[in-house]
């Protein structure tokens, strides 16, 4: 994958899968695998052994990665595709729907 159109901290809406139409903040991005972790989306139960950090162990719930193709970037509450353009010698992300530069 060349450059990621969605970055850590962006707000996204899920457009496919069990969590369709839910929104959340991107917690982490894995550009090599094309996957990202979104806050409150794709929650899985994980069985953990007792350890120094988690003395009790047991079953915990955490977010699992989802494919980047299943989310769309939210700009001003609306989903949009992302493009790139050169502005002042720097490559910047641009919302295709409105044409505005994404911070």
Secondary structure, DSSP 4 states (H G I P E B T S, - for coil): --S-SS-TT-EEEE-SSTTTT-EEEEEEEETTTTEEEETTSSEEEEEE---SSSSS-EEEEEE--EEGGGEEEEETTEEE-EEEEEETTEEEEEETTT-PBP-
